[in-house]
Amino acid sequence: MRKIILSLQISLDGVASEPENWMTLSDEILEAAIAYYDTLDAIIVGGNTYFGLGEYWQQAESNSTSETERRFAKKINDIRKIVISRSKADLTWRNSEQLLFSDAESLVQAIEKLKQSDGKAISVESGLKSWQLFLENNLFDEIVLGIHPVVAAQGEKLFANPGDQRKLHLKRSHVYQNGVVELHYQKA
């Protein structure tokens, strides 16, 4: 059975929306992301963030001034992308496919079917509403949480309505040189 891993970034005050306003990436974080992607064969991307991510990473593959960012861009551009949404979208980012769902129950069924298929782990990469759906419906095995050393002060909180209480076990943690703390949890 495949694992579903929520991979997300938040500010110190729990904000997960509009990360372009507060997130601090570095080559060190991107190197870790490249290694993480080696353990995956698919990512899930929410329909609301798909186009912005696709546009950024497709351009970064050839235009970024950072060699590490170009390498990560190639990884994310090449990996299978499952775009979850309630309505049909025109998918232009290579290796993308759509998973349409009508309600939480149909999403749960589709994700459970994905988990039963052969392959490596699947990472839920974006966005806030997708992460919240996965949390509320207990559709994850692990959480990799990057906490950025900034108080965003504005924006939507990740754990605004987390559903039922869940106990997690810390597998590992890492502090990056720029102060980002990564916590890797699995369900207890």
C-alpha positions as CSV (number, residue, x, y, z in Angstrom):
1,M,0.0,0.0,0.0
2,R,1.2,3.4,-0.9
3,K,1.6,6.2,1.6
4,I,0.0,9.6,1.3
5,I,2.3,12.4,2.7
6,L,1.1,15.9,3.2
7,S,4.1,18.2,2.4
8,L,3.4,21.7,3.4
9,Q,4.9,25.0,4.4
10,I,3.5,27.3,7.1
11,S,4.5,30.5,8.9
12,L,5.2,30.5,12.7
13,D,1.6,31.7,13.3
14,G,0.2,28.8,11.2
15,V,-0.6,30.7,8.0
16,A,-0.4,28.5,4.9
17,S,-2.0,30.8,2.3
18,E,0.0,33.1,-0.1
19,P,3.4,31.5,0.7
20,E,5.0,33.7,-1.9
21,N,4.7,36.5,0.7
22,W,6.6,34.8,3.5
23,M,8.2,31.5,2.5
24,T,12.0,31.4,2.4
25,L,13.5,28.8,0.1
26,S,17.2,28.0,-0.1
27,D,19.4,25.7,-2.1
28,E,19.7,23.5,1.0
29,I,15.9,23.2,1.2
30,L,15.7,22.5,-2.6
31,E,18.4,19.8,-2.3
32,A,16.3,18.1,0.5
33,A,13.3,18.4,-1.8
34,I,15.1,16.7,-4.6
35,A,16.0,13.8,-2.3
36,Y,12.4,13.7,-1.1
37,Y,11.1,13.5,-4.7
38,D,13.3,10.4,-5.2
39,T,11.0,8.6,-2.8
40,L,7.9,9.5,-4.8
41,D,6.3,8.7,-8.1
42,A,3.4,11.1,-8.0
43,I,2.3,14.4,-6.4
44,I,-1.2,15.7,-5.8
45,V,-1.8,19.3,-6.6
46,G,-5.0,21.3,-5.9
47,G,-6.8,22.8,-8.8
48,N,-6.6,26.3,-7.4
49,T,-2.8,26.3,-7.2
50,Y,-2.0,24.1,-10.2
51,F,-1.6,26.8,-12.8
52,G,0.6,29.1,-10.7
53,L,2.9,26.2,-9.7
54,G,3.0,24.9,-13.2
55,E,3.9,28.3,-14.7
56,Y,6.6,29.0,-12.1
57,W,8.4,25.6,-12.3
58,Q,8.2,25.2,-16.1
59,Q,9.9,28.6,-16.4
60,A,12.4,27.9,-13.6
61,E,13.7,24.7,-15.3
62,S,15.5,26.9,-17.9
63,N,15.4,30.4,-16.5
64,S,16.4,30.1,-12.9
65,T,19.8,31.5,-11.9
66,S,20.1,28.7,-9.3
67,E,21.4,25.4,-10.7
68,T,19.7,23.7,-7.7
69,E,16.4,25.3,-8.5
70,R,16.7,24.2,-12.1
71,R,17.4,20.6,-11.0
72,F,14.3,20.7,-8.7
73,A,12.2,22.3,-11.4
74,K,13.1,19.4,-13.7
75,K,12.1,16.9,-11.0
76,I,8.7,18.5,-10.4
77,N,8.1,19.0,-14.1
78,D,8.9,15.3,-14.8
79,I,6.9,13.7,-12.0
80,R,3.3,12.5,-12.4
81,K,1.0,15.2,-11.2
82,I,-2.6,14.4,-10.1
83,V,-4.7,17.5,-10.1
84,I,-7.7,17.3,-7.8
85,S,-10.6,19.5,-8.5
86,R,-14.4,19.6,-8.6
87,S,-14.5,21.0,-12.2
88,K,-12.7,20.1,-15.5
89,A,-9.5,22.1,-16.2
90,D,-7.2,22.5,-19.2
91,L,-4.0,20.8,-18.0
92,T,-0.9,22.2,-19.7
93,W,1.9,21.2,-17.2
94,R,3.6,18.0,-18.5
95,N,2.7,14.7,-16.9
96,S,-0.5,16.0,-15.5
97,E,-3.8,14.2,-15.1
98,Q,-7.0,15.2,-13.5
99,L,-8.9,13.5,-10.6
100,L,-12.4,15.0,-10.5
101,F,-14.4,14.7,-7.4
102,S,-17.9,15.9,-6.4
103,D,-17.7,15.8,-2.6
104,A,-15.6,14.6,0.3
105,E,-16.8,11.0,0.0
106,S,-15.9,10.7,-3.7
107,L,-12.4,12.2,-2.9
108,V,-11.9,9.7,-0.1
109,Q,-12.8,6.8,-2.4
110,A,-10.5,8.0,-5.2
111,I,-7.6,8.5,-2.8
112,E,-8.1,5.1,-1.2
113,K,-8.0,3.6,-4.7
114,L,-4.8,5.4,-5.4
115,K,-3.3,4.1,-2.1
116,Q,-4.1,0.5,-3.2
117,S,-2.3,0.8,-6.5
118,D,1.3,-0.2,-7.0
119,G,4.0,2.5,-6.7
120,K,6.0,4.7,-4.4
121,A,4.6,7.3,-1.9
122,I,2.4,10.2,-3.1
123,S,2.9,13.7,-1.8
124,V,0.1,16.2,-1.5
125,E,2.0,19.4,-2.5
126,S,-0.6,22.1,-2.6
127,G,-2.7,24.0,-1.8
128,L,-4.4,25.1,1.4
129,K,-7.9,23.8,0.6
130,S,-6.5,20.5,-0.5
131,W,-4.4,20.0,2.6
132,Q,-7.4,20.9,4.7
133,L,-9.6,18.3,2.9
134,F,-6.9,15.6,3.5
135,L,-6.7,16.6,7.2
136,E,-10.4,16.7,7.7
137,N,-11.0,13.4,6.0
138,N,-8.0,11.6,7.6
139,L,-6.5,11.0,4.1
140,F,-2.8,10.9,5.1
141,D,-0.2,8.7,6.6
142,E,2.5,11.2,7.2
143,I,3.0,15.0,7.4
144,V,6.2,16.9,6.4
145,L,5.8,20.3,7.8
146,G,8.2,23.2,7.0
147,I,7.8,26.0,9.6
148,H,9.3,29.3,8.4
149,P,10.7,31.8,10.8
150,V,8.2,34.5,10.1
151,V,4.9,35.7,11.6
152,A,2.8,36.2,8.5
153,A,0.1,38.1,10.4
154,Q,-2.4,37.7,7.6
155,G,-3.7,34.8,5.7
156,E,-5.6,31.6,6.1
157,K,-4.5,29.1,8.8
158,L,-3.8,25.5,8.0
159,F,-5.4,24.1,11.1
160,A,-8.5,26.3,11.1
161,N,-10.8,23.2,11.1
162,P,-8.7,20.1,11.5
163,G,-11.5,17.7,12.2
164,D,-11.0,15.1,14.9
165,Q,-8.0,15.0,17.2
166,R,-5.2,12.8,15.8
167,K,-2.0,11.8,17.6
168,L,1.2,12.0,15.5
169,H,4.6,10.6,16.1
170,L,7.7,12.6,15.2
171,K,9.9,10.6,12.9
172,R,12.6,13.2,12.4
173,S,13.3,16.9,12.4
174,H,15.8,19.1,10.7
175,V,16.7,22.8,11.1
176,Y,18.0,24.5,7.9
177,Q,20.6,27.2,8.0
178,N,18.0,29.9,7.1
179,G,16.0,28.9,10.2
180,V,13.2,26.8,8.6
181,V,12.4,23.9,10.8
182,E,11.2,20.7,9.1
183,L,9.1,18.3,11.2
184,H,8.3,14.8,9.7
185,Y,5.4,13.1,11.5
186,Q,3.6,9.9,11.0
187,K,0.2,8.8,12.4
188,A,0.7,7.3,15.9
